[in-house]
Amino acid sequence: MTITLAGALREDRHAVAQGITTPYNSGVNEGRITDIKLQKRLMGGRAGVSLLRHRVVLIAHLRRRYVDRPTVPPR
């Protein structure tokens, strides 16, 4: 049996409706998880936990620094 995107959405239609209609999102968390997964793929098995933790903290700091920059409105 092949599971299609439409079939999966139809199966979880209550969760989909809830996700679309609520003002909350998990965008920040998803970004952090993506960063952690990237570091794990790049350095997994070759680095200790302390180095991986250090790199994840640095990436979070860099991401925060670029997000906090004031944007210039278009002219």
CHARMM-style PDB file with segment names, atoms N, HN, CA, C and O in Angstrom:
ATOM      1  N   MET     1       0.833  -1.177   0.000  1.00  0.00      PROA
ATOM      2  CA  MET     1       0.000   0.000   0.000  1.00  0.00      PROA
ATOM      3  C   MET     1       0.885   1.250   0.000  1.00  0.00      PROA
ATOM      4  O   MET     1       1.796   1.366   0.820  1.00  0.00      PROA
ATOM      5  N   THR     2       0.625   2.155  -0.890  1.00  0.00      PROA
ATOM      6  HN  THR     2      -0.115   2.061  -1.556  1.00  0.00      PROA
ATOM      7  CA  THR     2       1.380   3.389  -0.991  1.00  0.00      PROA
ATOM      8  C   THR     2       0.677   4.483  -0.203  1.00  0.00      PROA
ATOM      9  O   THR     2      -0.525   4.704  -0.351  1.00  0.00      PROA
ATOM     10  N   ILE     3       1.451   5.164   0.641  1.00  0.00      PROA
ATOM     11  HN  ILE     3       2.427   4.984   0.762  1.00  0.00      PROA
ATOM     12  CA  ILE     3       0.898   6.274   1.406  1.00  0.00      PROA
ATOM     13  C   ILE     3       1.221   7.558   0.652  1.00  0.00      PROA
ATOM     14  O   ILE     3       2.383   7.861   0.383  1.00  0.00      PROA
ATOM     15  N   THR     4       0.191   8.293   0.320  1.00  0.00      PROA
ATOM     16  HN  THR     4      -0.753   8.047   0.538  1.00  0.00      PROA
ATOM     17  CA  THR     4       0.390   9.551  -0.381  1.00  0.00      PROA
ATOM     18  C   THR     4       0.265  10.705   0.601  1.00  0.00      PROA
ATOM     19  O   THR     4      -0.243  10.541   1.710  1.00  0.00      PROA
ATOM     20  N   LEU     5       0.730  11.868   0.182  1.00  0.00      PROA
ATOM     21  HN  LEU     5       1.143  12.002  -0.719  1.00  0.00      PROA
ATOM     22  CA  LEU     5       0.619  13.054   1.021  1.00  0.00      PROA
ATOM     23  C   LEU     5      -0.850  13.378   1.287  1.00  0.00      PROA
ATOM     24  O   LEU     5      -1.234  13.689   2.414  1.00  0.00      PROA
ATOM     25  N   ALA     6      -1.662  13.302   0.237  1.00  0.00      PROA
ATOM     26  HN  ALA     6      -1.350  13.049  -0.679  1.00  0.00      PROA
ATOM     27  CA  ALA     6      -3.085  13.603   0.399  1.00  0.00      PROA
ATOM     28  C   ALA     6      -3.738  12.622   1.371  1.00  0.00      PROA
ATOM     29  O   ALA     6      -4.574  13.018   2.183  1.00  0.00      PROA
ATOM     30  N   GLY     7      -3.367  11.369   1.294  1.00  0.00      PROA
ATOM     31  HN  GLY     7      -2.688  11.047   0.634  1.00  0.00      PROA
ATOM     32  CA  GLY     7      -3.925  10.374   2.209  1.00  0.00      PROA
ATOM     33  C   GLY     7      -3.523  10.628   3.646  1.00  0.00      PROA
ATOM     34  O   GLY     7      -4.335  10.493   4.561  1.00  0.00      PROA
ATOM     35  N   ALA     8      -2.261  10.999   3.845  1.00  0.00      PROA
ATOM     36  HN  ALA     8      -1.601  11.110   3.101  1.00  0.00      PROA
ATOM     37  CA  ALA     8      -1.785  11.293   5.197  1.00  0.00      PROA
ATOM     38  C   ALA     8      -2.467  12.527   5.759  1.00  0.00      PROA
ATOM     39  O   ALA     8      -2.828  12.554   6.936  1.00  0.00      PROA
ATOM     40  N   LEU     9      -2.650  13.554   4.928  1.00  0.00      PROA
ATOM     41  HN  LEU     9      -2.358  13.533   3.973  1.00  0.00      PROA
ATOM     42  CA  LEU     9      -3.348  14.761   5.381  1.00  0.00      PROA
ATOM     43  C   LEU     9      -4.807  14.462   5.711  1.00  0.00      PROA
ATOM     44  O   LEU     9      -5.352  14.977   6.687  1.00  0.00      PROA
ATOM     45  N   ARG    10      -5.428  13.630   4.890  1.00  0.00      PROA
ATOM     46  HN  ARG    10      -4.985  13.212   4.097  1.00  0.00      PROA
ATOM     47  CA  ARG    10      -6.819  13.262   5.140  1.00  0.00      PROA
ATOM     48  C   ARG    10      -6.945  12.480   6.441  1.00  0.00      PROA
ATOM     49  O   ARG    10      -7.904  12.662   7.192  1.00  0.00      PROA
ATOM     50  N   GLU    11      -5.984  11.617   6.701  1.00  0.00      PROA
ATOM     51  HN  GLU    11      -5.205  11.469   6.091  1.00  0.00      PROA
ATOM     52  CA  GLU    11      -6.008  10.814   7.919  1.00  0.00      PROA
ATOM     53  C   GLU    11      -5.865  11.679   9.171  1.00  0.00      PROA
ATOM     54  O   GLU    11      -6.494  11.402  10.193  1.00  0.00      PROA
ATOM     55  N   ASP    12      -5.046  12.717   9.095  1.00  0.00      PROA
ATOM     56  HN  ASP    12      -4.535  12.942   8.266  1.00  0.00      PROA
ATOM     57  CA  ASP    12      -4.798  13.599  10.235  1.00  0.00      PROA
ATOM     58  C   ASP    12      -5.446  14.963  10.051  1.00  0.00      PROA
ATOM     59  O   ASP    12      -4.879  15.978  10.456  1.00  0.00      PROA
ATOM     60  N   ARG    13      -6.604  14.997   9.456  1.00  0.00      PROA
ATOM     61  HN  ARG    13      -7.065  14.173   9.128  1.00  0.00      PROA
ATOM     62  CA  ARG    13      -7.210  16.290   9.122  1.00  0.00      PROA
ATOM     63  C   ARG    13      -7.469  17.163  10.348  1.00  0.00      PROA
ATOM     64  O   ARG    13      -7.407  18.388  10.247  1.00  0.00      PROA
ATOM     65  N   HSD    14      -7.758  16.558  11.506  1.00  0.00      PROA
ATOM     66  HN  HSD    14      -7.808  15.563  11.588  1.00  0.00      PROA
ATOM     67  CA  HSD    14      -7.975  17.360  12.711  1.00  0.00      PROA
ATOM     68  C   HSD    14      -6.674  18.048  13.134  1.00  0.00      PROA
ATOM     69  O   HSD    14      -6.692  19.219  13.516  1.00  0.00      PROA
ATOM     70  N   ALA    15      -5.569  17.346  13.071  1.00  0.00      PROA
ATOM     71  HN  ALA    15      -5.554  16.396  12.761  1.00  0.00      PROA
ATOM     72  CA  ALA    15      -4.278  17.940  13.421  1.00  0.00      PROA
ATOM     73  C   ALA    15      -3.876  19.010  12.407  1.00  0.00      PROA
ATOM     74  O   ALA    15      -3.310  20.037  12.780  1.00  0.00      PROA
ATOM     75  N   VAL    16      -4.165  18.774  11.137  1.00  0.00      PROA
ATOM     76  HN  VAL    16      -4.625  17.939  10.834  1.00  0.00      PROA
ATOM     77  CA  VAL    16      -3.851  19.749  10.093  1.00  0.00      PROA
ATOM     78  C   VAL    16      -4.661  21.019  10.315  1.00  0.00      PROA
ATOM     79  O   VAL    16      -4.114  22.119  10.244  1.00  0.00      PROA
ATOM     80  N   ALA    17      -5.953  20.881  10.582  1.00  0.00      PROA
ATOM     81  HN  ALA    17      -6.397  19.987  10.640  1.00  0.00      PROA
ATOM     82  CA  ALA    17      -6.801  22.043  10.827  1.00  0.00      PROA
ATOM     83  C   ALA    17      -6.324  22.812  12.053  1.00  0.00      PROA
ATOM     84  O   ALA    17      -6.306  24.043  12.042  1.00  0.00      PROA
ATOM     85  N   GLN    18      -5.939  22.106  13.101  1.00  0.00      PROA
ATOM     86  HN  GLN    18      -5.953  21.106  13.109  1.00  0.00      PROA
ATOM     87  CA  GLN    18      -5.439  22.752  14.308  1.00  0.00      PROA
ATOM     88  C   GLN    18      -4.148  23.507  14.012  1.00  0.00      PROA
ATOM     89  O   GLN    18      -3.964  24.631  14.478  1.00  0.00      PROA
ATOM     90  N   GLY    19      -3.266  22.901  13.248  1.00  0.00      PROA
ATOM     91  HN  GLY    19      -3.415  21.988  12.869  1.00  0.00      PROA
ATOM     92  CA  GLY    19      -1.997  23.546  12.914  1.00  0.00      PROA
ATOM     93  C   GLY    19      -2.167  24.785  12.056  1.00  0.00      PROA
ATOM     94  O   GLY    19      -1.397  25.737  12.180  1.00  0.00      PROA
ATOM     95  N   ILE    20      -3.154  24.780  11.200  1.00  0.00      PROA
ATOM     96  HN  ILE    20      -3.779  24.007  11.100  1.00  0.00      PROA
ATOM     97  CA  ILE    20      -3.382  25.923  10.309  1.00  0.00      PROA
ATOM     98  C   ILE    20      -4.076  27.065  11.041  1.00  0.00      PROA
ATOM     99  O   ILE    20      -3.789  28.233  10.777  1.00  0.00      PROA
ATOM    100  N   THR    21      -4.978  26.744  11.949  1.00  0.00      PROA
ATOM    101  HN  THR    21      -5.211  25.796  12.163  1.00  0.00      PROA
ATOM    102  CA  THR    21      -5.811  27.780  12.570  1.00  0.00      PROA
ATOM    103  C   THR    21      -5.236  28.378  13.841  1.00  0.00      PROA
ATOM    104  O   THR    21      -5.695  29.443  14.255  1.00  0.00      PROA
ATOM    105  N   THR    22      -4.259  27.754  14.482  1.00  0.00      PROA
ATOM    106  HN  THR    22      -3.887  26.889  14.146  1.00  0.00      PROA
ATOM    107  CA  THR    22      -3.721  28.320  15.722  1.00  0.00      PROA
ATOM    108  C   THR    22      -2.636  29.340  15.416  1.00  0.00      PROA
ATOM    109  O   THR    22      -1.944  29.227  14.404  1.00  0.00      PROA
ATOM    110  N   PRO    23      -2.481  30.337  16.285  1.00  0.00      PROA
ATOM    111  CA  PRO    23      -1.456  31.355  16.056  1.00  0.00      PROA
ATOM    112  C   PRO    23      -0.059  30.893  16.478  1.00  0.00      PROA
ATOM    113  O   PRO    23       0.912  31.621  16.269  1.00  0.00      PROA
ATOM    114  N   TYR    24       0.062  29.720  17.058  1.00  0.00      PROA
ATOM    115  HN  TYR    24      -0.727  29.129  17.228  1.00  0.00      PROA
ATOM    116  CA  TYR    24       1.350  29.243  17.553  1.00  0.00      PROA
ATOM    117  C   TYR    24       2.067  28.443  16.487  1.00  0.00      PROA
ATOM    118  O   TYR    24       1.437  27.797  15.651  1.00  0.00      PROA
ATOM    119  N   ASN    25       3.406  28.491  16.522  1.00  0.00      PROA
ATOM    120  HN  ASN    25       3.918  29.017  17.202  1.00  0.00      PROA
ATOM    121  CA  ASN    25       4.185  27.655  15.618  1.00  0.00      PROA
ATOM    122  C   ASN    25       5.461  27.214  16.309  1.00  0.00      PROA
ATOM    123  O   ASN    25       5.830  27.757  17.350  1.00  0.00      PROA
ATOM    124  N   SER    26       6.118  26.257  15.747  1.00  0.00      PROA
ATOM    125  HN  SER    26       5.819  25.815  14.901  1.00  0.00      PROA
ATOM    126  CA  SER    26       7.350  25.730  16.330  1.00  0.00      PROA
ATOM    127  C   SER    26       8.548  26.032  15.436  1.00  0.00      PROA
ATOM    128  O   SER    26       9.511  25.266  15.400  1.00  0.00      PROA
ATOM    129  N   GLY    27       8.485  27.140  14.724  1.00  0.00      PROA
ATOM    130  HN  GLY    27       7.703  27.762  14.754  1.00  0.00      PROA
ATOM    131  CA  GLY    27       9.545  27.485  13.784  1.00  0.00      PROA
ATOM    132  C   GLY    27      10.912  27.617  14.410  1.00  0.00      PROA
ATOM    133  O   GLY    27      11.895  27.123  13.857  1.00  0.00      PROA
ATOM    134  N   VAL    28      10.996  28.281  15.565  1.00  0.00      PROA
ATOM    135  HN  VAL    28      10.198  28.682  16.014  1.00  0.00      PROA
ATOM    136  CA  VAL    28      12.286  28.468  16.226  1.00  0.00      PROA
ATOM    137  C   VAL    28      12.863  27.122  16.647  1.00  0.00      PROA
ATOM    138  O   VAL    28      14.047  26.858  16.441  1.00  0.00      PROA
ATOM    139  N   ASN    29      12.033  26.280  17.232  1.00  0.00      PROA
ATOM    140  HN  ASN    29      11.071  26.495  17.399  1.00  0.00      PROA
ATOM    141  CA  ASN    29      12.501  24.962  17.660  1.00  0.00      PROA
ATOM    142  C   ASN    29      12.948  24.128  16.471  1.00  0.00      PROA
ATOM    143  O   ASN    29      13.966  23.439  16.545  1.00  0.00      PROA
ATOM    144  N   GLU    30      12.206  24.181  15.385  1.00  0.00      PROA
ATOM    145  HN  GLU    30      11.379  24.740  15.325  1.00  0.00      PROA
ATOM    146  CA  GLU    30      12.581  23.409  14.196  1.00  0.00      PROA
ATOM    147  C   GLU    30      13.922  23.872  13.655  1.00  0.00      PROA
ATOM    148  O   GLU    30      14.717  23.050  13.200  1.00  0.00      PROA
ATOM    149  N   GLY    31      14.187  25.165  13.695  1.00  0.00      PROA
ATOM    150  HN  GLY    31      13.540  25.832  14.065  1.00  0.00      PROA
ATOM    151  CA  GLY    31      15.476  25.673  13.237  1.00  0.00      PROA
ATOM    152  C   GLY    31      16.622  25.167  14.087  1.00  0.00      PROA
ATOM    153  O   GLY    31      17.672  24.792  13.564  1.00  0.00      PROA
ATOM    154  N   ARG    32      16.427  25.156  15.397  1.00  0.00      PROA
ATOM    155  HN  ARG    32      15.575  25.461  15.822  1.00  0.00      PROA
ATOM    156  CA  ARG    32      17.461  24.656  16.301  1.00  0.00      PROA
ATOM    157  C   ARG    32      17.702  23.165  16.088  1.00  0.00      PROA
ATOM    158  O   ARG    32      18.845  22.708  16.084  1.00  0.00      PROA
ATOM    159  N   ILE    33      16.624  22.413  15.912  1.00  0.00      PROA
ATOM    160  HN  ILE    33      15.696  22.783  15.916  1.00  0.00      PROA
ATOM    161  CA  ILE    33      16.752  20.976  15.679  1.00  0.00      PROA
ATOM    162  C   ILE    33      17.499  20.715  14.378  1.00  0.00      PROA
ATOM    163  O   ILE    33      18.322  19.803  14.305  1.00  0.00      PROA
ATOM    164  N   THR    34      17.216  21.511  13.352  1.00  0.00      PROA
ATOM    165  HN  THR    34      16.548  22.252  13.412  1.00  0.00      PROA
ATOM    166  CA  THR    34      17.920  21.372  12.079  1.00  0.00      PROA
ATOM    167  C   THR    34      19.414  21.636  12.258  1.00  0.00      PROA
ATOM    168  O   THR    34      20.246  20.916  11.706  1.00  0.00      PROA
ATOM    169  N   ASP    35      19.752  22.672  13.033  1.00  0.00      PROA
ATOM    170  HN  ASP    35      19.076  23.257  13.482  1.00  0.00      PROA
ATOM    171  CA  ASP    35      21.165  22.973  13.298  1.00  0.00      PROA
ATOM    172  C   ASP    35      21.852  21.808  14.000  1.00  0.00      PROA
ATOM    173  O   ASP    35      22.965  21.429  13.637  1.00  0.00      PROA
ATOM    174  N   ILE    36      21.191  21.242  15.000  1.00  0.00      PROA
ATOM    175  HN  ILE    36      20.287  21.550  15.295  1.00  0.00      PROA
ATOM    176  CA  ILE    36      21.771  20.138  15.756  1.00  0.00      PROA
ATOM    177  C   ILE    36      21.964  18.919  14.865  1.00  0.00      PROA
ATOM    178  O   ILE    36      23.000  18.258  14.936  1.00  0.00      PROA
ATOM    179  N   LYS    37      20.983  18.617  14.031  1.00  0.00      PROA
ATOM    180  HN  LYS    37      20.142  19.154  13.973  1.00  0.00      PROA
ATOM    181  CA  LYS    37      21.095  17.466  13.133  1.00  0.00      PROA
ATOM    182  C   LYS    37      22.228  17.660  12.132  1.00  0.00      PROA
ATOM    183  O   LYS    37      22.942  16.713  11.801  1.00  0.00      PROA
ATOM    184  N   LEU    38      22.386  18.886  11.654  1.00  0.00      PROA
ATOM    185  HN  LEU    38      21.806  19.655  11.923  1.00  0.00      PROA
ATOM    186  CA  LEU    38      23.476  19.165  10.716  1.00  0.00      PROA
ATOM    187  C   LEU    38      24.830  18.923  11.373  1.00  0.00      PROA
ATOM    188  O   LEU    38      25.703  18.289  10.780  1.00  0.00      PROA
ATOM    189  N   GLN    39      25.010  19.423  12.593  1.00  0.00      PROA
ATOM    190  HN  GLN    39      24.300  19.937  13.075  1.00  0.00      PROA
ATOM    191  CA  GLN    39      26.275  19.213  13.292  1.00  0.00      PROA
ATOM    192  C   GLN    39      26.509  17.732  13.569  1.00  0.00      PROA
ATOM    193  O   GLN    39      27.635  17.244  13.465  1.00  0.00      PROA
ATOM    194  N   LYS    40      25.453  17.029  13.918  1.00  0.00      PROA
ATOM    195  HN  LYS    40      24.539  17.425  14.003  1.00  0.00      PROA
ATOM    196  CA  LYS    40      25.584  15.596  14.176  1.00  0.00      PROA
ATOM    197  C   LYS    40      26.047  14.866  12.916  1.00  0.00      PROA
ATOM    198  O   LYS    40      26.897  13.978  12.986  1.00  0.00      PROA
ATOM    199  N   ARG    41      25.486  15.241  11.765  1.00  0.00      PROA
ATOM    200  HN  ARG    41      24.795  15.962  11.709  1.00  0.00      PROA
ATOM    201  CA  ARG    41      25.885  14.597  10.509  1.00  0.00      PROA
ATOM    202  C   ARG    41      27.322  14.951  10.136  1.00  0.00      PROA
ATOM    203  O   ARG    41      28.080  14.102   9.666  1.00  0.00      PROA
ATOM    204  N   LEU    42      27.683  16.207  10.349  1.00  0.00      PROA
ATOM    205  HN  LEU    42      27.067  16.897  10.731  1.00  0.00      PROA
ATOM    206  CA  LEU    42      29.028  16.647   9.970  1.00  0.00      PROA
ATOM    207  C   LEU    42      30.113  16.051  10.854  1.00  0.00      PROA
ATOM    208  O   LEU    42      31.171  15.658  10.363  1.00  0.00      PROA
ATOM    209  N   MET    43      29.852  15.981  12.163  1.00  0.00      PROA
ATOM    210  HN  MET    43      28.992  16.299  12.562  1.00  0.00      PROA
ATOM    211  CA  MET    43      30.912  15.619  13.088  1.00  0.00      PROA
ATOM    212  C   MET    43      30.622  14.364  13.895  1.00  0.00      PROA
ATOM    213  O   MET    43      31.425  13.981  14.746  1.00  0.00      PROA
ATOM    214  N   GLY    44      29.511  13.728  13.646  1.00  0.00      PROA
ATOM    215  HN  GLY    44      28.860  14.038  12.954  1.00  0.00      PROA
ATOM    216  CA  GLY    44      29.147  12.552  14.419  1.00  0.00      PROA
ATOM    217  C   GLY    44      30.192  11.451  14.324  1.00  0.00      PROA
ATOM    218  O   GLY    44      30.654  11.122  13.231  1.00  0.00      PROA
ATOM    219  N   GLY    45      30.564  10.884  15.463  1.00  0.00      PROA
ATOM    220  HN  GLY    45      30.189  11.152  16.350  1.00  0.00      PROA
ATOM    221  CA  GLY    45      31.545   9.820  15.482  1.00  0.00      PROA
ATOM    222  C   GLY    45      32.974  10.308  15.499  1.00  0.00      PROA
ATOM    223  O   GLY    45      33.884   9.534  15.795  1.00  0.00      PROA
ATOM    224  N   ARG    46      33.196  11.578  15.188  1.00  0.00      PROA
ATOM    225  HN  ARG    46      32.456  12.207  14.948  1.00  0.00      PROA
ATOM    226  CA  ARG    46      34.556  12.109  15.151  1.00  0.00      PROA
ATOM    227  C   ARG    46      34.813  13.121  16.251  1.00  0.00      PROA
ATOM    228  O   ARG    46      35.956  13.517  16.480  1.00  0.00      PROA
ATOM    229  N   ALA    47      33.748  13.545  16.939  1.00  0.00      PROA
ATOM    230  HN  ALA    47      32.820  13.223  16.753  1.00  0.00      PROA
ATOM    231  CA  ALA    47      33.913  14.580  17.958  1.00  0.00      PROA
ATOM    232  C   ALA    47      33.235  14.143  19.241  1.00  0.00      PROA
ATOM    233  O   ALA    47      32.270  13.379  19.227  1.00  0.00      PROA
ATOM    234  N   GLY    48      33.748  14.633  20.331  1.00  0.00      PROA
ATOM    235  HN  GLY    48      34.532  15.253  20.342  1.00  0.00      PROA
ATOM    236  CA  GLY    48      33.144  14.338  21.619  1.00  0.00      PROA
ATOM    237  C   GLY    48      31.920  15.205  21.863  1.00  0.00      PROA
ATOM    238  O   GLY    48      31.639  16.136  21.108  1.00  0.00      PROA
ATOM    239  N   VAL    49      31.211  14.890  22.909  1.00  0.00      PROA
ATOM    240  HN  VAL    49      31.439  14.133  23.522  1.00  0.00      PROA
ATOM    241  CA  VAL    49      29.994  15.619  23.247  1.00  0.00      PROA
ATOM    242  C   VAL    49      30.296  17.084  23.547  1.00  0.00      PROA
ATOM    243  O   VAL    49      29.525  17.964  23.164  1.00  0.00      PROA
ATOM    244  N   SER    50      31.405  17.353  24.223  1.00  0.00      PROA
ATOM    245  HN  SER    50      32.031  16.639  24.534  1.00  0.00      PROA
ATOM    246  CA  SER    50      31.728  18.743  24.580  1.00  0.00      PROA
ATOM    247  C   SER    50      31.959  19.606  23.335  1.00  0.00      PROA
ATOM    248  O   SER    50      31.525  20.757  23.295  1.00  0.00      PROA
ATOM    249  N   LEU    51      32.631  19.066  22.330  1.00  0.00      PROA
ATOM    250  HN  LEU    51      32.983  18.131  22.362  1.00  0.00      PROA
ATOM    251  CA  LEU    51      32.856  19.828  21.098  1.00  0.00      PROA
ATOM    252  C   LEU    51      31.556  20.031  20.330  1.00  0.00      PROA
ATOM    253  O   LEU    51      31.304  21.124  19.822  1.00  0.00      PROA
ATOM    254  N   LEU    52      30.732  18.998  20.241  1.00  0.00      PROA
ATOM    255  HN  LEU    52      30.937  18.110  20.653  1.00  0.00      PROA
ATOM    256  CA  LEU    52      29.443  19.146  19.565  1.00  0.00      PROA
ATOM    257  C   LEU    52      28.585  20.197  20.267  1.00  0.00      PROA
ATOM    258  O   LEU    52      27.955  21.028  19.612  1.00  0.00      PROA
ATOM    259  N   ARG    53      28.561  20.158  21.603  1.00  0.00      PROA
ATOM    260  HN  ARG    53      29.073  19.484  22.135  1.00  0.00      PROA
ATOM    261  CA  ARG    53      27.785  21.131  22.364  1.00  0.00      PROA
ATOM    262  C   ARG    53      28.300  22.541  22.094  1.00  0.00      PROA
ATOM    263  O   ARG    53      27.509  23.463  21.892  1.00  0.00      PROA
ATOM    264  N   HSD    54      29.615  22.714  22.088  1.00  0.00      PROA
ATOM    265  HN  HSD    54      30.258  21.965  22.252  1.00  0.00      PROA
ATOM    266  CA  HSD    54      30.219  24.019  21.834  1.00  0.00      PROA
ATOM    267  C   HSD    54      29.812  24.550  20.454  1.00  0.00      PROA
ATOM    268  O   HSD    54      29.456  25.720  20.314  1.00  0.00      PROA
ATOM    269  N   ARG    55      29.868  23.700  19.461  1.00  0.00      PROA
ATOM    270  HN  ARG    55      30.157  22.750  19.575  1.00  0.00      PROA
ATOM    271  CA  ARG    55      29.492  24.132  18.105  1.00  0.00      PROA
ATOM    272  C   ARG    55      28.018  24.489  17.999  1.00  0.00      PROA
ATOM    273  O   ARG    55      27.660  25.449  17.317  1.00  0.00      PROA
ATOM    274  N   VAL    56      27.160  23.724  18.668  1.00  0.00      PROA
ATOM    275  HN  VAL    56      27.451  22.944  19.222  1.00  0.00      PROA
ATOM    276  CA  VAL    56      25.722  24.018  18.643  1.00  0.00      PROA
ATOM    277  C   VAL    56      25.448  25.365  19.309  1.00  0.00      PROA
ATOM    278  O   VAL    56      24.632  26.145  18.820  1.00  0.00      PROA
ATOM    279  N   VAL    57      26.126  25.637  20.419  1.00  0.00      PROA
ATOM    280  HN  VAL    57      26.789  25.002  20.816  1.00  0.00      PROA
ATOM    281  CA  VAL    57      25.952  26.923  21.108  1.00  0.00      PROA
ATOM    282  C   VAL    57      26.436  28.062  20.220  1.00  0.00      PROA
ATOM    283  O   VAL    57      25.780  29.101  20.147  1.00  0.00      PROA
ATOM    284  N   LEU    58      27.560  27.889  19.550  1.00  0.00      PROA
ATOM    285  HN  LEU    58      28.092  27.044  19.609  1.00  0.00      PROA
ATOM    286  CA  LEU    58      28.067  28.929  18.652  1.00  0.00      PROA
ATOM    287  C   LEU    58      27.105  29.197  17.494  1.00  0.00      PROA
ATOM    288  O   LEU    58      26.868  30.351  17.136  1.00  0.00      PROA
ATOM    289  N   ILE    59      26.564  28.155  16.924  1.00  0.00      PROA
ATOM    290  HN  ILE    59      26.756  27.218  17.215  1.00  0.00      PROA
ATOM    291  CA  ILE    59      25.619  28.328  15.819  1.00  0.00      PROA
ATOM    292  C   ILE    59      24.365  29.048  16.295  1.00  0.00      PROA
ATOM    293  O   ILE    59      23.840  29.911  15.591  1.00  0.00      PROA
ATOM    294  N   ALA    60      23.879  28.702  17.487  1.00  0.00      PROA
ATOM    295  HN  ALA    60      24.305  28.001  18.059  1.00  0.00      PROA
ATOM    296  CA  ALA    60      22.705  29.379  18.037  1.00  0.00      PROA
ATOM    297  C   ALA    60      23.015  30.861  18.253  1.00  0.00      PROA
ATOM    298  O   ALA    60      22.167  31.717  17.997  1.00  0.00      PROA
ATOM    299  N   HSD    61      24.216  31.162  18.718  1.00  0.00      PROA
ATOM    300  HN  HSD    61      24.904  30.467  18.926  1.00  0.00      PROA
ATOM    301  CA  HSD    61      24.606  32.556  18.922  1.00  0.00      PROA
ATOM    302  C   HSD    61      24.661  33.310  17.597  1.00  0.00      PROA
ATOM    303  O   HSD    61      24.179  34.439  17.504  1.00  0.00      PROA
ATOM    304  N   LEU    62      25.238  32.701  16.587  1.00  0.00      PROA
ATOM    305  HN  LEU    62      25.630  31.784  16.663  1.00  0.00      PROA
ATOM    306  CA  LEU    62      25.312  33.356  15.273  1.00  0.00      PROA
ATOM    307  C   LEU    62      23.924  33.577  14.693  1.00  0.00      PROA
ATOM    308  O   LEU    62      23.643  34.640  14.138  1.00  0.00      PROA
ATOM    309  N   ARG    63      23.066  32.593  14.817  1.00  0.00      PROA
ATOM    310  HN  ARG    63      23.295  31.730  15.268  1.00  0.00      PROA
ATOM    311  CA  ARG    63      21.707  32.730  14.291  1.00  0.00      PROA
ATOM    312  C   ARG    63      20.984  33.872  15.009  1.00  0.00      PROA
ATOM    313  O   ARG    63      20.287  34.664  14.374  1.00  0.00      PROA
ATOM    314  N   ARG    64      21.148  33.955  16.319  1.00  0.00      PROA
ATOM    315  HN  ARG    64      21.714  33.312  16.834  1.00  0.00      PROA
ATOM    316  CA  ARG    64      20.488  35.005  17.096  1.00  0.00      PROA
ATOM    317  C   ARG    64      21.030  36.373  16.707  1.00  0.00      PROA
ATOM    318  O   ARG    64      20.278  37.345  16.634  1.00  0.00      PROA
ATOM    319  N   ARG    65      22.336  36.451  16.457  1.00  0.00      PROA
ATOM    320  HN  ARG    65      22.947  35.662  16.516  1.00  0.00      PROA
ATOM    321  CA  ARG    65      22.949  37.731  16.102  1.00  0.00      PROA
ATOM    322  C   ARG    65      22.409  38.254  14.780  1.00  0.00      PROA
ATOM    323  O   ARG    65      22.160  39.452  14.644  1.00  0.00      PROA
ATOM    324  N   TYR    66      22.225  37.370  13.802  1.00  0.00      PROA
ATOM    325  HN  TYR    66      22.427  36.397  13.913  1.00  0.00      PROA
ATOM    326  CA  TYR    66      21.720  37.820  12.509  1.00  0.00      PROA
ATOM    327  C   TYR    66      20.229  38.115  12.553  1.00  0.00      PROA
ATOM    328  O   TYR    66      19.756  38.969  11.803  1.00  0.00      PROA
ATOM    329  N   VAL    67      19.485  37.441  13.399  1.00  0.00      PROA
ATOM    330  HN  VAL    67      19.869  36.747  14.008  1.00  0.00      PROA
ATOM    331  CA  VAL    67      18.047  37.691  13.502  1.00  0.00      PROA
ATOM    332  C   VAL    67      17.789  39.022  14.188  1.00  0.00      PROA
ATOM    333  O   VAL    67      16.846  39.728  13.831  1.00  0.00      PROA
ATOM    334  N   ASP    68      18.619  39.376  15.172  1.00  0.00      PROA
ATOM    335  HN  ASP    68      19.385  38.802  15.462  1.00  0.00      PROA
ATOM    336  CA  ASP    68      18.402  40.600  15.937  1.00  0.00      PROA
ATOM    337  C   ASP    68      18.810  41.863  15.193  1.00  0.00      PROA
ATOM    338  O   ASP    68      18.550  42.966  15.673  1.00  0.00      PROA
ATOM    339  N   ARG    69      19.432  41.729  14.054  1.00  0.00      PROA
ATOM    340  HN  ARG    69      19.643  40.833  13.665  1.00  0.00      PROA
ATOM    341  CA  ARG    69      19.848  42.924  13.301  1.00  0.00      PROA
ATOM    342  C   ARG    69      18.612  43.684  12.835  1.00  0.00      PROA
ATOM    343  O   ARG    69      17.643  43.084  12.369  1.00  0.00      PROA
ATOM    344  N   PRO    70      18.655  44.993  12.962  1.00  0.00      PROA
ATOM    345  CA  PRO    70      17.509  45.768  12.454  1.00  0.00      PROA
ATOM    346  C   PRO    70      17.479  45.703  10.927  1.00  0.00      PROA
ATOM    347  O   PRO    70      18.515  45.778  10.266  1.00  0.00      PROA
ATOM    348  N   THR    71      16.308  45.566  10.401  1.00  0.00      PROA
ATOM    349  HN  THR    71      15.466  45.506  10.938  1.00  0.00      PROA
ATOM    350  CA  THR    71      16.176  45.517   8.947  1.00  0.00      PROA
ATOM    351  C   THR    71      15.825  46.890   8.422  1.00  0.00      PROA
ATOM    352  O   THR    71      15.120  47.660   9.074  1.00  0.00      PROA
ATOM    353  N   VAL    72      16.311  47.181   7.265  1.00  0.00      PROA
ATOM    354  HN  VAL    72      16.884  46.556   6.735  1.00  0.00      PROA
ATOM    355  CA  VAL    72      16.030  48.463   6.629  1.00  0.00      PROA
ATOM    356  C   VAL    72      14.815  48.274   5.740  1.00  0.00      PROA
ATOM    357  O   VAL    72      14.816  47.411   4.862  1.00  0.00      PROA
ATOM    358  N   PRO    73      13.780  49.071   5.956  1.00  0.00      PROA
ATOM    359  CA  PRO    73      12.584  48.911   5.116  1.00  0.00      PROA
ATOM    360  C   PRO    73      12.889  49.273   3.660  1.00  0.00      PROA
ATOM    361  O   PRO    73      13.707  50.157   3.400  1.00  0.00      PROA
ATOM    362  N   PRO    74      12.242  48.602   2.721  1.00  0.00      PROA
ATOM    363  CA  PRO    74      12.484  48.933   1.293  1.00  0.00      PROA
ATOM    364  C   PRO    74      12.009  50.344   0.981  1.00  0.00      PROA
ATOM    365  O   PRO    74      11.057  50.848   1.576  1.00  0.00      PROA
ATOM    366  N   ARG    75      12.690  50.961   0.040  1.00  0.00      PROA
ATOM    367  HN  ARG    75      13.463  50.551  -0.444  1.00  0.00      PROA
ATOM    368  CA  ARG    75      12.318  52.335  -0.354  1.00  0.00      PROA
ATOM    369  C   ARG    75      11.266  52.352  -1.403  1.00  0.00      PROA
ATOM    370  OT1 ARG    75      10.846  53.424  -1.839  1.00  0.00      PROA
TER     371      ARG     75
END
